[in-house]
């Protein structure tokens, strides 16, 4: 005779054994019915969906007006730029990026009485960027080669449609040009290990120096050299601080003269993670000092801008920016501007901004 407790134990063991056998039979049945899976195509096979490039088109539309009656127009508007981007992984160890922009050829219609009239309505294609990037080099290294935007300051690598304001700060325009600093060359990026355990990234670039800008000019056999150090700190659970340093040296005419620029950028961000999800603050400031060396001496000039943005609601942001800029070839001439920017993010893919600027 078996005791009741022992009988219960035997019944549970028998039930577990029966369930185990049933599961094994079901697994064998599924294995027999499963279709064979073909391996992913390799190399440049057109059949591999994973190798298809990611394609996007971004259009920038604008309307602008001015109270200055001496300009060619007091109002202008329409399509400013259309940009096509293609991005794809070449293999698990590298990727390629291409950006082609169709930009309005006219000059700023608010620059002077004759600006922008001759080429009204014309658009011209331009290869903005085309570069190859490695992804798995040892020692935290990454190499980029091709034509690209230089890693200068905070926003030089950002495309205009992704700015938090409508126009490029005067510091960039007066020293680096309307499109910022970009050229053909090689960039080496190193994720720096450090005992303090914060994010630190060092970038060194060597470019051809052929692209003209207010500070640098082609026509010589000298290259342009750039170094950038990025430091990123988590201050609290809700706040971060980014501190960057940039140095650039390159030719500015065919006579062998050169320009040296040193710059610093500071970005503070605050956004609560546990409450007030639609509230945030961003403060960004950049400043530079330039030494423009001429046969008659060295011209030292300075520039800066400071931008503050506050998130009002889920989709609404209010920002303000101050610009001050001298010129690389004339420190006694300067520009100041005050801007107020209201931004509305209708969706992830659509942004509407209104900016008022005085100066």
C-alpha positions, 0 to 999 in steps of 0.5 A: 500500500502506498501512502497518500503523499507518496502516491501524489509524488508518483502521479506528478512524476508521471505527468511531468514525464508525459508532458516532456515526451509530448513536447519532444514530439512536437519539437521534432514535428516542427523541425521536419516541417520548417522550410530551409533558409537560404543564406543571405547574399554576399558582396554586392548582390542585388538580391540582398535587401539589407544592401539597398541604400537608405534614400531620403529627400529633404526640401527646405521651403522659406518665406522672408522679408525685410524692411530695408528698401535699398535691397533688390527685394523686400520679400522672397520665398519658395524652394530654397534647397532640395537635398538627396541623401544615400546611405548604405553599409558596404559590408559589416565593417564599413559604410558609404554616405552621399549627399547631393543638393539642388540649391538656388543659385541666386545670391541673397536678395537682401544683400544689395540692389542688384543681388539675385536678379540675373539667375532668378529661379535657377537651381544647380546640383552640387555634390555636398558630401561623398565619403567612406567610413570604416566601422571596426578598426582596432584601438577605437579608431575610425577613418573617413575618406572622401569629400565631407564637412569638417569636424569644426565646432558644434554645427559645421557637420550639421546640414542646414535643414537640421539647424535649430535656427533658420540661418547659419550664425555670422561667425560661420558665414564670415570666417568659413563661408555660407556652406561652412568648412568642407573639402576632400581629404581624410579624417581619423577619429579616435575614441580616447580611453581615459581614467575618469570614464567620460566620453572623449573623442579626438579627430584629426583631418587633412584636406586638400585646401582647394575649397575657397572660403573667407579664411582659406583659399586654394591655388597653392600646394599647401594642405589644410590641417584640423584637430578637434577634441570633444568631451562629453559629461553626464552632470546629473540624470537630467543634465549633460555638458559637451565641451569642444576645442578646434584648431585649424591651419591652412593657406589663404592665398597663393603667396604662401600666407596662412590663417590659423583659427582656434575655437571652443564650443560649449553645449548644455542640455537639461531634460527631465527623464522621470517627469515633465517629459515635454520640457527641456533647455538647451544652451549652445555657445561657440567662439573663435579667434583668427590669425590672418597672416599677411606680408604686412603683418597679422590680423587678429579677429574674433567672433561668437554666437550664443543660442538658448532654446526652451521647450514650451510644450510637446511640439513647441520650442522658443529660442533666442540667439546673439551673434557677434562677428568681426572679419578675418581680413578686417578686425575693425569691421563687425556685425551684430545680430539678435534673433528670436526663433519659434519652432513647431515640430508637426511630425518627426519629418516636418518642422515649421520655424519662424525667425525674427532677426534684428541687426 
